[in-house]
């Protein structure tokens, strides 16, 4: 499957916790998006400053997305990296055109035992971090955060 869109964005890494990062710059953040529920951190070493948003142009399942990103030489982004992407590109109409964007690099178990991932929604005037069930699939409007391995 070919990608129908791949956009490169520059990000600045912020070492604060996700709770500290999201106190400003977002119109809404789901309360469960916190460092207790999302524990994964980026690998040691220099943090990449190039973030990619990839769209596959058709309905895809989570497992397919992870495999397709790997085929592009990428790993799925983390919730903290999704927050960094938004905060590094405030007011960006180009980023707004790639929303909703999903970070599949970490998940939490919801109250019903379902797995949830973080996604970024909104536009150039305001953005929100929300939770989405990752067990189903994703329609062609979703973009996926990835970083070169």
Helices and strands as residue ranges (DSSP letters): E 5-10, H 18-21, E 28-29, E 50-55, E 60-61, H 62-71, E 74-76, H 79-88, H 93-96, E 101-109, E 115-122, E 127-133, E 137-138, E 143-148
